[in-house]
Amino acid sequence: MTIKSFRSRLLVSFMTLAGAVLIISLVAVWLATSQQSERTLERELEVSERVFAELMDVRAQQLQQAAEVLTTDFGFREAVASGDENTIISALINHGERIGTDLIVLQSPNGEEIAATHTSQLLPTIDNLTAGQSAAQLVLVDDEIFQIVTVPVRAPDLIAWATLGFGVDDDFAVLMRQLTHADITFMNRQQRTVFASSLDEEILAQIEDPEIALSMALDNLNLAANVSGFNDIQYALSNDPNLVILFSTDEFAATSEFVTLQQQYLMIALVTLIFAVLLAMITARKISQPVARLTRAAEQLGAGDYSQPIMLQRNDEFGALGAAFETMRQGISQREQQIMYQLQHDLLTGLPNRVSLRDYLSRAIQSKQNGYVVLLNVARFREVNDRFGQQVGDRLLQMISQRLRDSAPEQWWIGRLAGDEFVLIGEGQSEPQTKALLRDIEQTLSQPWWLDETSYLLEFRAGYLTFPNIGDDADSILRRAQICARQAKQRNAFAVAYEHGMDEQHLRRLQIVQALPSAVREQRLQLHYQPKVNCKDGRILGVEALLRWRDEHLGVVRPDEFIPLAEQTGEINRLTRWVCTAAFDQLQLWHEQGLQLALAINLSALDLQWPDLVKFLREAAQKRGLSPQSITLEVTESAVMVEPEQAIKRLTQLREAGFKIAIDDYGTGYASLAQLKRLPVDELKLDRSFIQDIANSHADLTIVRSTLALAHELQLTTVAEGIEEESAWQILQQLGCDTVQGYYFSRPLAATQFEQWLRDYQGVSP
């Protein structure tokens, strides 16, 4: 960029900045003055309206006094009392001329007309007139507006009512304009009839034009206005909402001072802008040259050229800036090398990281040379971190990486994929060489892990596969290696090679994870119910609600498939809410039908960590009128052992809320008798693995007998599941088991099928 072009850009920047500031300021002032002028207009109209009201009050007092002078005149009262019509009329005319009244009406106490200048039928009723006799009122009579006052005539009792009124005409409106500084118009808004106004005839012609809306006419005339209805003010007698008083003023005249202020500010802004342009031109000349040099230096740095030193021999701020640029050049050069290393390496172990791994593996795949990928996983490493701390875990990872370096031949590339995963890549390595590597690694990693005179037990799982035959991109190869490592964990083996079909299982799990939220949301799940039978007499005590899912694409999805995935993805709480809601609704329906059944529902480990679990279950049961005693919540031993203290606390809260608690699959988990003693449990449920072969296995018989005896000593109810033969039921009867369930009685059934089965079982005709 040339100095001239830079100077031009700098000048334009200064001008743009100055112009933007001035425009923003101008707009702000313009808006502020416009808003202020509008507020001023509104305040002026409000003041005019208040002044008008006060003037009307003063005029009303004068009219009141004038009327009282007439009614207190002795001769007038005598004439009214005697009924002398001529004298009455003469007195009314004389008094009216003296005070300038335009309307006089004399009425009897019951409202009959005695004498009047206008027919009394056009006036409001005597009750309305006398109700406001303490103040003058505005009324419409013969398309004229009068301010009237009604006073009593007494001699000494009430003998008549005298109503006197001043006409409200254009002269009155002009007088009010002089006093209120606003034009006043009395009109019928619907008929567009003006009774009196201080406005010019040309303006009134547009206001009276029924073809133009009143608001549009006011806008066309540039009039700011407030409209008050007769029935909205205290000095008017009218129920017609169309009779209004229009207070208006010319917007141009009222806002002329603000317009002048805006024009003055515009001139100031233009002068300031011219001055800013001149100043910008002078400043641009002084700073363009050093800035241009610094710009070229920055472009070199941006292009990655750190070889040319930046020398700017000046004693001013630009000289200091040039020195700072030179220091920055040297620092960037050093940090770039450090950043590139950190970008490609794991800082804890010094091994290449995920970024380097993907780049290296992608290049190896593109080379079309056969090779092997080995993924090594540290089993349950999270537990090591949780129990012994992050620092111990980090030091163990460093030791693992060092042993891998020592045991792997030079032909193998080693990197760290994630927290507890390491990857070895061998280009050109064969299957025998890979298996030899795995044997060496297994032997090396099986040695004790001593740290600060403490030995730590670590287990490892590995998955391996060849490339590029198994996968043609880094992500798919690493994903399949992780699948193999998980298979090694499931098979309790050190290493497992990739086999065709493993991806299908993985893809099915992904499909289940993706379909589960919509299945819950769209209620495509089902509850089946398996009866729980009294072991002694075979009576049906209740049911266990079991979740079933049949998907149109996935087919039948077993609970042991989707429940663990729901726990991993966080869907388990939503799933539990759906199960409880559906099961409670069904139990309510059965109770209403007279089937007094108990209900058992399974909870997961994550459910016990849900803070609102107790509140949700209690409110759900109360809403349906269900007793918590009729509901048993089943949790497995393994679920309790995930967070024992939290589980005990939550189960205690549930039991205090009235729900029964059962330990499911008892005997297959890791719960000790000491923990069993602490658990707030009502029921032990023996796992089916001890029941199915109880008739033929002495060991199973012994375990079941001792477990039943222990449960009864602890005053716990016992349930045996998995009853498939009558012989097993008979043995459990002899051992004193309380409740049994299994396929011998019924498989889990949908609600309607269960109801039919129950009728058949109890011998009741459908």
Disulfide bonds with the S-S distance in Angstrom:
none
